[in-house]
């Protein structure tokens, strides 16, 4: 029989109030609160807290407060990662972000959702999730929302305020609600 955490990581319906998961979220919130309290006062300590929180951090990671996440350990970022103010990463499933990626202010990455069955949804006790993957050299504009299960290829630019509900391949500029390809990105290697 699977634990609730194993169900969560497998993308199955799981009990969000499982004591192990509650404790892991509490640990993440403690680190997030410490990080946000620092603001811009101690960049080295801020980076140390992010390294304790995230599952993997490359070189040159910069995250601005106020940052929020669920677990932290499901967030994996490559080298030269930048997240501007007020980003939210609901990392019930893994969020994998490639090299040289930029997140504008108030970007929201949601891996979690609630079950379709209203009986399971009524008290908020059950969740379900799908991974988010973002390739190298991506730039996600301010206020954009990336929904569960989305994969963005390399060199993707997401316009500010967009809602990304499906996956896109490499070298595109996408925008809108729901996001769609606006044009090909000619600047790629």
N, C-alpha and C positions, 0 to 999 in steps of 0.2 A: 504494500500500500504506500502511495506517495505521500510525502509531507506536504503541507500547504505551500512551503517555499518551493519544493520541487514542482508542484502544480503551477505556481506563479511563473517560474522560469521556463516552463514548458508551454506557456500560453493557454493553459487550461483555466477554467473557473476555479477560483481559490477564495478562501475566507481571509479577508483583510484584517480581521481581528485575532488571527492566530497569535499566541503569545510570543513566539519567536520573531515573527514579522513586526509586531508592535515594538519589541525591544530593538530590533535593527533600525526601524524608523526613528525611534527615540535617540539612538546613537547618532544617526545622520543629522537629526535636528539640532542636537547639541553642538556638533561641529559647524553646522551652517550658522547657528546663532553666534558662535565665537567668531566665525569668518565675517559675518555681516557687521558685528560690533566693531571690528577693526576698521572698517571703511577703507580709506586710502592711507591710513597712518603707518602701516608696517607691511609693505609689499612682500618681504621675505617670509614673514609669519603667515600672511594670507596664502602664499603659495604652498607653504608647508601644510596648512589645514586642508587645502584642496587636494594635495597629494595623499593625505590621510583619508580623505573622503572618497575620491574617485577610484575606480578599479584600475585605471592606467592613465598616466599623464606623461606626455612627451616633454621635450625641452621647450622652453619659451612659452609657458602657459600663463595667461593672464585672464583672470575672472574678476569682474567688478561686482561690488555689493549693489543692491540686495539680490542675492542669489537664493533659489529654492530648489530642493530636490526631495525625493522620497527616501532613497536608500544610499545613493552615492556610489556604491560599489559596482553598480551596473552602468556607470558612465566611463567610457574609454575615449580619450582624446589623443591625437597625434601631436607632432611638433608644431610650434608656432600657432597655438590655439588662442583665440581671443573671444571672450564673451562680455559684451557691454552690460550696462546697468539693467537690473531687474529681470534677468533671464530665469525661466522656470524649466526644469528638466524632470518630468515625472518618469523616473527610471525604474518602473516595475519590471519591465523587460530591458535588456541591454540597449543602450544608446551608444553607437560607435561613430565617431567623427574622425575623419582622416587628417592628413597633414595640411598645414597652412590655411586653416579655416577661420572664418570670422562670423560671429553672431552679433547682430545689431541689438540695440536696447529692446527690452521686453519681448525677446523671442521666446516662444514656448514650444517645447518638444514633449509631446504626450504619448507615451507608450501604453498607457492604461486606459481601459474603457470599462463599462459596466455590462453585464450580460443582457441579452435581448429579452430574456424571460422576465416579465414584470414581477413575478413572485420572488425571484432572486434579487431583483433590483430594489425592492421596497424599503428595506432597512439599511441599504448601503453596505451590507456586510460582505458582498461578493464582488470580485473584480476579475478582469481578464485582460491580457495584454499581448502586444505584438512589438517586436523590435523596430527600432529606427536606425538606419544606416545612412551616413552622409559621407560622400567621397572626398578626395583631396581637392584643395583650392576652392572650396565652396564659400559663398558669401550669402548669408541669410539676412535679409533686410529687417529693419526694426518692426516689431509688432507682428511678425509672421508667426503662424501656427503650423507646426508639422504634426500630422495626425498619426495614430498607431499604424504600424506596418509599412510606413513609407521608406523607400530607398531612393536616395538622390545620388546620381553619378558624380564623376569628377568634373570640376570647373562649372558647377551649376550656380547660377545666381537666382535668388528668390527675392522678388520685389517686396518692398515694405508693405505690411498689412495683409499679405497673401495668406490663404488657407490652403495648405497642401494636403490633399486627400488621397493622392495616388502617387506612384513612383514615376521617376523620370530618369532618362539616361544621361550620358555625358554631354557637356558643352552646350547647354541650353540656358536661356534666360526665361524664367517662368514668373507669372504674376496673376493675381485675381483671386476670386472666391467663387468656385474652386479654382485653384491655380491651373493655368494652361501655358503652353509654350508661346512666348511672345516672339522670340527670334532665336537663332542659333548664336552661340557665343563664339565669335571668330578668334578670340584670344586664347589659344591653347597650344600646348607643346606637342 
